[in-house]
Amino acid sequence: MILTLKNIAKSYIVDPILTDVNLIVEAGDKVGLIGNNGSGKSTLLHIIAGDLSPDSGEVILQKNMKIGTLVQEHIGLCGTVYKLCLEAFDDLRRMENELKQLTEAISYPDNPNYEADLARYGHLQERFTEQGGFAVDSLIRGTLIGLGFAEADFDKDITTLSGGQKSRVLLAKLLLSKPDIMLLDEPTNHLDLASLAWLEKYLKDYRGTCIIISHDRYFLNAVVNKVSLLEHGELTTYSGNYDTFSQKRKHALDVLKKQYANQERDIKRQEEIIQRYLSLGRNRFIRQGKSRQKLLDKMTRVELPSDTKKTSLRFEPLFESGQDVLHVENLSKNYGSQTVFHNVSFNIYKRDVCGIIGDNGVGKSTLLEIIAGTLEKNSGSIVYGSKLKMAYFDQEMSHLNLENTVIDEIWDSYPKLNHYEIRSYLAKFLFMGDDVFKLVGELSGGEKGRLSILKLMLQGANVLLLDEPTNHLDIDSKEVFESAIKAFDGTVIAVSHDRYFLNAVTTKILKLESDGVSEYLGNFDYYLEKTQDDIDDDAPEITKTQRKNQAREERRTQAQTKKRREALKTLEATIAALEEELAQVDAALSDPATYDDSQQVLLLSQTRTRLDAELEDAMAAWMEVGDENL
């Protein structure tokens, strides 16, 4: 047990954010912290990190625990990508500088602190090796490449990078620093599928502890062993990954709904009895009625389950499309002399739910814009099917008028709807009361996402073009959206990094690359299965001769390592013997009686010169062998 939260509470002015948060985190735990937008997840991480003080409660941290936080702010960053990551190894760099100074100091035997410096050097070199001092460069390079950077990016100035790239550099720096407890707020933002897979493996293998805020359910499934749900200011923790949590949560909600229904029936029955007693008008019955009323007032009410507040969403096409929806042939797109993609061909049919995936920058959003007709292609053809009505969801949500109020945003797009209809639709999307008079520009990302989806729903389209539709949605909203897509009696083409969403809804995956597209007739797991099979099939078989050569090479390496270790031991024994002889000679030279025999003094001086030279040679050889990093 390395971290305990006890009765944490926090309010902003009069609004309570956290009311009674309790959590026990053990060494090696990977905790997924989930909850609706605005539930206080980031606030809780700030309290754990010590950046924010709770109004009440305790944060109990095991002694000498190092906490690392994924910083979202990019202010004040400077230097190159590589140098910023190198800052994670400041302790090792200080150690390396001290080793260089000590190397110079012990090269002079006349150094008065020679013995102490030599002992310090040996101790420090051992620590430096144990802590991976010789592997710093490869660690930095491996981490940056894993998170989607090319080697050409390493020397780029951090100020020239995009916001997403800066976030990835800061994530790399945090991973490299290897704190005891890592606090990660949406670490999967700005990562492509390959980088997501790399990060998942890294965190699964990471020996430290992680508390992770994420809406990426596929990522949570792969990484966490506990899920903590923050709602109504309290934290409930479940053992297992996200799917296990989802099952346990569903069961708990079913039980809670039954308790709520039973209590509501009991309350209604009690109220009827109380009313009957009071209506009789006699003192004895009135007293009994009031007594029952007091008991009823003191009853702890079962709170309505939060999932009953989810919006109900349904996409209903105004009419059906033809069977053939899209025929794309040899499509290409250039920006000046730079080719984004070429030779892209595929077909989309009625009721396909197609997920488009690919690396960052390969042109997935560009392809969707070309299909939507908002961007011109350079060559190739797109043949549209009959009776298509397309609706396009832009991940930047640029179609929203930031100066409008929420209600006017819907009314401007659908002027034929009356006030009651608009308020009803907005209420289903959790815009109630005065929320409908908020300016669109003041809404959170999740609220803008809900508003955009409502506008999409009202179009009555039979083909939905979706560019990262789940980006700003919390988990509850994602699940509602997925249910609506599954029930949709039309065609969907979606660009998404949300693997859980792709797994839940898609019937076809298109992997876009710069020189074409590959098609997989299944969901995301099917795509993974097929691509893994391809990798395995492409892997060359190892022959018996190759195995023998590998074994011979391993034996040769082991023999060389053993030989170097033996050489080190021999040199250390030689150095110790020479130092002992020197000490004896120095003791004799320091004796005044020695100087009565001039021949003896000369002999001792010559011996000391010889021993000093031999010791210097032995030390140089020891350092050369030791630097080979056994």
N, C-alpha and C positions, 0 to 999 in steps of 0.2 A: 504494500500500500504506500504509494509515493505522493498522492495528492488526495485531499479530502475537502469537499465543500460542505459546510454546515449552515443550514438555514439562511442562505444568501438572499438578501432583499435589496432592490434598487429601484428608485423612482426618479423621474424627471419632472420637476415642479410638482404637479399633483397627480401625474399619470404613473401608476405602478407598472414597471417593466418586469421585474423579477420579484416574486413575493415569498417563496419558500423553496429555494433550490438546494438540493442535497445530491452529492455525487461522491463515489469512491472510485479512484483510478489506481490500478495496480501496475507494477513494472511490466513493460512490454505490451500493455493494452493499446489497441487501436480503436478509439471511440468515435463513432459517427454522431455528430450533433445536428439534429434536424428539427424543423419546425417551420411554421408559416412565416412569410416575410413580415418583419416587424415584431416578431415574438421575443426578441432580445438575445439572439444567439451571439451576435458580434459583441454586444455589451458584456455577456458572460465571459467570452474569451479575453476581453480587455481586463476584466476583474481578475481572472486567473493569472494573466501576465503581469499584474501589478500596475498597469497603466491607469486603472480606475479603482476607486475605493467603493466597497459596498456600503449601503446605508446601515446595514446590520448583518450579522453572521460572520463566519470565519472561513478563511482560506488557509488550510494547514498543508504545508509543503515540506517534504522530507529534506533534511539538511543537505546543503551543497548541491542541490538540483539546479541544473542549467536549463533555462527555458528559452526556446527560440520561437519567434513569431514571424509569420509571413506578412511583411509590411505591404499595404496596398498603396501608400503614398509614394510618389516618385520624386518628390521635391528634394533638391540638394544632391542628387546623384551625379557623380562625375567619374572620369577615367574611362578606360576601355572595358569591354565585356569581361575579358580575361582577368584584368587587374581587380575588378570589383569582386569576382569570385575568389581571387587570391587572398582577399581580406579575411576570408573564413579561416585561413591558416596563419593568422598573425602570431599565435603562440609558437608554432613550428618555425616560422620565419625568424622569430627572436632566438629560438634555440639554435637554428642554423648559423645565425650571425655570431652567437657565443662560441659555437664549435670552431668557426673560422679563427676567432681571436685566440682560443685555446690552442689550436693547431700551431699558430705562430708562436705562442708563449712557450710551448713544450719543445719547440725546435731549438731552444737555447738552454742547455743543461745548467748554465750559470744562473738561470732564473732563480731567485731566492724562494719563490713559491712553486718550484718545479713539481714536487711531490703532490701538492694539493691540486695543482692545475691538471696533472696527469690523471689523478683519480677522478676529478670532476669531468674531464674529457671522456673517460671510459663510461662513467655513469650517464652522461648526457647523450653520448652516441647510442647507447643502448635504448634510452627512452625515445630518442629521435627515430630509431628504426622501428621500435614497437608501435609508435603512433603513426607510422606510415609516412615519415618525412621524405623518403625517396620516391614515394608514389604520388606526390601532390599534383604534378603536371598531368599524369594520366588520369587521375581522379577528376580534375577540372574538365579536361577534354571529354572524357566519357560522359560526365553529367550534362555538359552543354549540348553535346551531340544527341544524347538521349532525350533532351527537352526540345529538340527540333532546330538547333543552331548548326550552321555549316562552319567549317574551319575558317572560311573567309570572314565570318562575323566576329571572330574572337578579338580582333584588333580594332573593331568599330567603336567609335566614341558613344557612350551610353546616351548622350543627349540627342543623338541622331536617330534613335530607335523609336518605334511606335510604342503606345501604351502597353499593348499586349506583350511585345518583346521585352520591355522593361520588367513587367511582372514575371516573365519566365526567367530573367537573369536573377531577380531577387529570390525566386524559388530555388534556383540552382545554388545560390550562395547559402541559403538556409539549409538545404540538404547536405551541402559540403561541410557545414559547421557541426553537424551531428550533435544537437543538444540532447539532454536527457528527456525533455518533454518538448514536443514540437506542436505548436498551435497553428493550424492551417485554415484560413478562411477562403473557401472556394478555390482550392489549388488547381482544379481542372479547367478553369477559365483560360481561354487562349491556347489550349493544347489541341493538336490534331490527334487522330486515332493512334498513330504510332507512338507519339509522346505519352498519351494516356496509358497505353499498355506498358511502356517503360516505367512510368511513375508508379503504377500499381505494383509492379514486381519489386521496385526499389523499396516501397513502403512495407510490403509484405515481408521482405527480408530484413528490414531495419530493426535493430535490436532495441532501440529506444521506444518511448511512448508517444502516441499521437492523439490529439483531439482535433477532429476534422469537421468543419462546417461544409456541407456539400448538398446540392440538389441532384447530383449525378448518382442515380440509384445503381447503375451497373458498376461504377467505381466503388460505391459503398459495399456492394455485394462481394467484390473482389478483395477488399482491404480490411474492413473492420471486423472486430469480434464482439463489439457491443454497440448498440444504438440507443442514444439518449434523446428522447422526444421532449422538446420544450413547448409547453402550451399552458395558457392561463397562468403564466408566471411560475409554474412548477415544472420539475424535471422528472420524467419516468424513464428508467433504464431497463433495457431488454438485452439478454445475452444472445449472441449470434449475429449474422449479417442482416442486410436489409430485408431479404425475402423472409427470413425467420421472424424478424420484427413485424413485418406486414401480416403474417399469419397470426402471430400472438396478439397483435393490435386489433385485428378483425374480430378475434374471439372475445377480447376484452370489451370492444365496443358493442358486440352483440349482447354480452352480459349486462353492460351498462344501460343499453336501451331497454332491456327487459326490466331492470331495476327502476328505471325512470317511469316506464309505463305502469308498473305495479304501484309505485309510490303515487303517481297521479290519480290512479283509481282509488287508492286508499284515502288520499286527501279529499277527493270529491265526496266519498262516502262519509268521511268525518264532518265535512262542511254541511252535508244534508242533515246529519244527526244533530249538529249544533243548532242549525236553523230550526229544526223541529222542537228541540228543547226550549229555545228562546221564545218560540211562537206560542207555547203553552201558557206563558204569563205567570206561572207560579214560581215563588222564590226558590224552592228546592230545585226545580228543573232549570231555572235561570242560572243558579250557582253551578250546576253540573255542566251546563252549556259553556259557561265562561271558563270553567276548569279545563274542559276539552279544548277550548280555543287556545288557552295558554300553552298546552302541550303541543298543539298543532303549530303554534308560532315558534316554538323552540326546536321543532324538527329540523334536522340537517337535510337540506334538499339535495337530491341527486341532480348534478348539472347536466344539461342536455349535451349529448356527445357532439364533439366539434365537427364530425363529418356530415352532420345534418345541415350544416351551414354551407356545404359545397354548392356551387352553381350547377344547374342542370343545363347541359349543352347538347344541341342537336343541329347538325347541318342538313338542311332539307333542300335538294335541288328543285328548281321550278319546273324542269323537264329533263328527260333522260337524253344522254348523248348517244351517238352511234357507237358501234363496237370498236372501230379503229379510232383511237384518240390522237396519236402522234406518230409520224414516221420521220425520223431524223436521219439524214444521209450526209456523210463526209463534212460535217460542220467544223468550221475553224473560226478562231478569233485572234486578232493581233491588236496590239497597241503600238503603233509605229513599227519599228523593226523587231519588236519583242513578240514572239508567239506565245499566247496563253495556252491554247490547245488546238489540235487539228485531228482530222480523220475520226471524228466522233459520230458514230451511227448507232441507233437503237430504235425500238418500237415500244409504244405504250398503248395498252388496250383498256377498254372499259372495266372499271372496278379494280384495276391495278393499284396497289399502294406501293409506290416505288421510292426507295431511299437512295439518295445520291451521296456517296462518300468519296474521300480522297484527301491528299495532303493539303495543308494550308497553302494558298497561292496557286493551286492548280486550276482554278476558275469555276468552281461549283456554283457560286452565286451569279457569276457572269453567264453561265449556261442557263440558269433559271430566268435571268432577266431577258435573255434572247428569246426563250420560249414564251415568256409573258409579253414580248413585243415592246419592251421598254429600252432595248439595246439592239443595235444593228450587228448582224454577223458579217464576217469578211467573205466567207464562201460556204458552199454546201446548201442544203435545202431542208426546210421543215414543212411537211404536209400535215395540215390540221384536219381532223375528222369532222363529220357533220354534226350540227346542232350542239356545238360546244359553247358553254358559258364559263369562262375562266375567272378565278379570283386569285389575286397575288398577295401573299403576306411577306412584306419586306422586313428583314431582321432589324434594320435601322429605324423602322416605323416612321419613315420620312413622310408618309401620307397623312400623318396626324397634324392638325393645325394647333400649334402650341398656344395660340392666343385665344382659342375657343374654350368655353366651359365644357365639361363632360357631356352635359345634355345637349348643348348646341352642336357638338361634334357629330352626334348621332342624327340630330334633326336636320343639319345641313346636308348630310348624305342621303337621308331618307325623309324628305319633307312630307310625304303622304301619310306617315305614321302620326297618330294623335298623341297628346301629352300622356295619357294613361298608358298607351302601348309602350312608349319610350321609357317611362318610369318603371314599368314592369320588366322590360328587357334589362335595364340597368340594374335593377334589384337582383335579378338572377345572376348577374355578374358581380354581385357584392358592392354595387354603388348605391348606397341608400342614404336617405335623409339629405343633409347638406352636402354630402360627397358629390352629388350631381352638379353642384355649382362651383366645384374646384376647377381651376385652370388646368388644361391638359399639360402645360409646361411644368406644373408643380407636382405632377404625379410621379410615383416611384416607377422603376422599370417594370415591376410586376403589374402595377395598375395599368400602365400603358399597354402592356402585353394583353391584359384582359380586355381592354377597350378595343384593341386592334382585332382580337379574335371575334368580339361581338360584331364589329363592322363586317368582318369576313363572313360570319354566319348569316347576316341579314341579306347578303347579296344573292342567295339562292343559286350559287354556282354548282355546276356538275363536275368541274375540274378545279382542284385546289392546288396552287403552287405555293409551297411553304418554305421560306428561308429561315432556318433555325427558329422554329415557332415556339420551342419550349425554353429558350434561353433565359427569359426573365420570370418564368413561372416557378412557384414553389411546388413541392412534391404533390400536395393535394390537387392543385390546379392542373398539374401535368397528367395526373391519373384521370381527371374528368375529361381533359382534352383527348387523351388516348381512347377513352370509351366512346367519345363522339366520332373519332376517326374510324374506329372499328365498325360503328353502326352506320357510317356514311354510305349511301347508295350511289356513289360516284367514284371518281378517279382522283388519286392523290400523288403528287410528285413533291418530295420533301428533301431539302438539303439539311443534314443534321449531324452534329457530333454526339448527340444524346443516344448512346447505344441501347439503353433500356427502352427508350421510345421506339427506336428502329426495330428492336427485338419484338416489342409488343404489337406493332401494327403492320410492318411491311410484309409484302408478298414477293418483292423483288428488290435486289440491291444492284445498283450500278456503281462500279468503282471507276471514277474518272481519273485519267492520267493525261499527261501533256500530249501523248501521241495516240489517244484513243480511249475506249471504254470497255470494261469487262462486265458481263452480266451474270448474276447468280440468282436462280429462281428459288428464293427462300428468304428467311429473316437474317438478322445480323449474325446469330450463332451459326446458321448454316454457312454464311459467307466465311466465318472464321474457320469452320471445319474444313471447307473446301480449299481455302488458301493454305491451311496448315498441311493438308494432304499434298498440295502442289509442292510445298517446300520440302516435305519428306521425300517425295518422288524425285525431286531434282537433286537431292543430296547424293553425292557420289558414294558408292559402296567402298568400304575399306577392305582391301585384299589382305591375304595372309602375309604377303611380302611386306606390305605397308605396316601391318601390325608389328612384324618382327623389327622393321626399321625404327618404328616408334619406340618399341621396348629397348632396342639397342641405344637409341638417343637418350632415353630416360636414364638407363644405367650409366651412360657416359657422363650425363649431367650430375647424377648422384655421386659418382666417383670423383668428379672435379670438386664438388662441394665438400666431400669428405676430406679430400687432399688439402683444400684451403683451410679447413678447420684444424687439421693436424698441423699445418704450417704455422697457423696462428698460435697454437699451444706451444710449439717448439720455440717460436720467436719470443713468446712471453716468458718461457723458462730461461732462455738465453739472456733476455733483458734483466730479469730478476738476478741471475748469477753475476752479470757484469756490474749491476748496481751494488751488489753485495761486495764484490772485489773493490770497486771504487770507494765504497764506504770504509773498507779496511785500510786502503792506501791513504785516504784523507785523514783517517785517525792517526796513522803512523806519522804523516807529515805535520800533523798538529802537535806532536809530542816534541818538546824542546830537546830531549835527549837524542833524538834522531840526528840533529844537526851537529853532533860531535863527530859523526862519520860522514865526510863529504861525498865519499863514494856511494854510501847508502842513499843519501839525498838525491843524487843524480839518477840512481837506478829507480827510486820511487817515482821521480818526476817523469822519467821516460815511460814507466809502466802506466802512470796516470794518463799521459797523452795517448798511449795506445788504447787503453780501456775506453777513454772518452770517444775516440774515433769509432771503435767497434760498437759502442752503445748508440752513437748517432746513426750508424749504418743499420743496426738492428731496429731502431725506432722507425726509420724511414721505410724499411721493409714491412714492419708491422702495420704502419699506417696504410701502405699501398694495398696489402692484403685485406685489411679491415674495411677499406673504402669500396670493396667489391660487393658490399651489402649481402652478406650471407643470409 
